[in-house]
Amino acid sequence: MEKRVDKDGLTRRALLGRAVAAGALAVMGAGFIAAPDAAWAMEVSVISPDEMATLLQMARDIYPHDQVADAFYAVAVKGYDSEASKDLVAAGVAELNAAAVAQGHADYLSIGWEEDRVKVLQAIEGGVFFQTIRAGLVTGLYNQKEVWPIFGYEGESFSKGGYIDRGFDDINWL
Amino acid sequence: MATFDLNDDSVVVIIGTGAGGGVLANELAQKGVKVVALEAGGRYLPEDYINDEWESFGQLAWLDARTTSGTWRVAKDFAGLPAWIVKAVGGTTTHWAGASIRFQDHEWKALTTYGTVEGANLLDWPIDAAEMAPWYEKAETKLGVTRTGDRAGLPGNNNYKVFEKGAKALGYKEVHTGRMAINSADYDGRMACQQTGFCFQGCKWGAKWSAAYTDIPAGEATGNLEVRDRAHVARILHNDAGKVSGVEYFDKDGNLQMQKARIVCVAGNSFESPRLLLNSASSMFPDGLANSSGMVGRNYMRHTTGSVYAIFDKPVRMWRGTTMAGIVQDEARHDPSRGFVGGYELETLSLGLPFMAAFLNPGGWGRSFTTALDHYENMAGMWIVGEDMPQLQNGVTLSEAKDQFGLPVANVHFDDHPNDIAMRNHAYKQGIAMYEAVGATRAFPTPPYPSTHNLGTNRMSERPEDGVVNRWGQSHDIANLFVSDGSQFTTGAAENPTLTIVALAIRQADHIASEMSRGNL
């Protein structure tokens, strides 16, 4: 396993860094990242697991909702594992890591506190990479119907007859 | 349903089928006038509408290219989307929230009432409240506006109850669930509101008035109206005498067609109508049709808008029920002691989670942003709509960019006037105070969305040198060319514009039909 990971350019330092970062991800093989509890796993075929792990952490840091599981963020960024996006991702992750280095860190994923990662993101937020990822998340994350109940949003209501008999005026604390 | 020959030069051609064009088409058809209505969008009815914000946006919104410039924030956050309006039969009446309020009397005479405002290009309308009163009444009856005639108001939803309590705590008196073109009881063959939400996505019950399923089919039933959907007008043609003679359009298969016309009425909204007049420039009219004043595309107004959302320590669930049935009118008065001329309305508003993420603070990120959304269930919201100043440089010009037919698209330029900014800041303060009076723990003065109230780019004027059309919406330059949408607004007033657009369309139909029968058109 170590060899396959090495082949993908993942260094021991990066692996350690990822483990420190959120404790959320484990490299399961050359093409996989997964949650430590095996609640979800994600296969990458074009970009590297390291790049995907970086995108995932970025997504969490841009739109942090502690009650929203990684799996939803993974859905939001999985589209970047594509031929069309690989150059953007490679250049962007390099830009992000360079910004991390400039602020005295080994790389982005190795930064333990969100607050410090946010400072790194702020250094690149005017760029195309950051803005592409951020804008994509607005729909990629918040337009997942499975995410809506976490925020209490009820979605479609016509098929249930609207709210005329289901609490459109049920506020009771005013 | 009628069909008319492309060479039939006895027809009135109407471009656009929204609140202006759709109503005008039906009103003329009811009077026996032959009408061909050309609509760039497709036909969608209640069974087609989707209770899903982004999916519905993809179905209904005008997404053809536009460009933007100016210092307004929309140009930065939504550079290709200056407006959130609809491309469909029925136009933006599918999307509108239904708020239907008359102009206040003084708002017809903005220049006289407010005096000269530096940097603003204010003008009095050539018509007034007394002249418009009977047409407003006809419009209210057509739309079934609540709290007019003998029609009851809508019940208040959760979002309204928070809003009302805050308003009353501040001492506001004119607070109610609005005058809405949403049925509070069965009316005109349409059912009552089921408090579904999703008013912006097209009412699946048909409880909200939309031309798509009222005036359009009613006009078609007369046998005098043919609606051609997915017909994108490229150019208005004229003859050697300088009268318009027909229009060229791309049909649904992308083929260029030419429909002859006795009269042409432009009702494509405040972006597409001036764009079309400008794109119709000829050797006789090198600056575009009806543009001897140079006012085509100028004086664009979008209302001074903005929203206030606030979080409470308990659930509100603002998305349940009618999207905009709630209004405070106390600030709509003209009272320069507040630091600005004109006034504004406060109206309840809610967005679903997906659109709240997109519009609460466009471009925003990090915990300041996400902790707001974390409490989405406990959020209440309102929208500000106030009179903005017409300014000469705000408006539509032809862009370098081209659309899918190779036609130059509209570039929309907008800079806030200092009066707009003073009004918006006042409204933010009042809105936040309303919510704080009910115990809000956090409030958000949310910037304007892409515009829905697009006004003024072919404005009405007494004198030909001040505007594009006369008191009937008839162009000063070309007798058989009319403007029939919100672009004819001389000033914007504080009120949501649809009722006034509809009233003007009913009145214009009456005028056109009588002038035709007199042989003047």
Interface residues (C-beta under 8 A of the other chain):
Chain A: D61 I62 Y63 P64 H65 Q67 V118 E125 R134 V138 T139 L141 Y142 N143 V147 W148 F151 G152 Y153 E154 G155 E156 S157 F158 S159 G161 G162 Y163 I164 R166 G167 F168 D169 D170 I171 W173 L174
Chain B: N51 D52 W54 P155 G156 N157 N158 K161 V162 K165 C193 Q194 Q195 T196 G197 F198 K204 W205 K314 P315 V316 R317 W319 R320 G321 G352 L353 P354 A357 A358 G363 W365 G366 R367 F369 T370 L373 D374 Y376 E377 V438
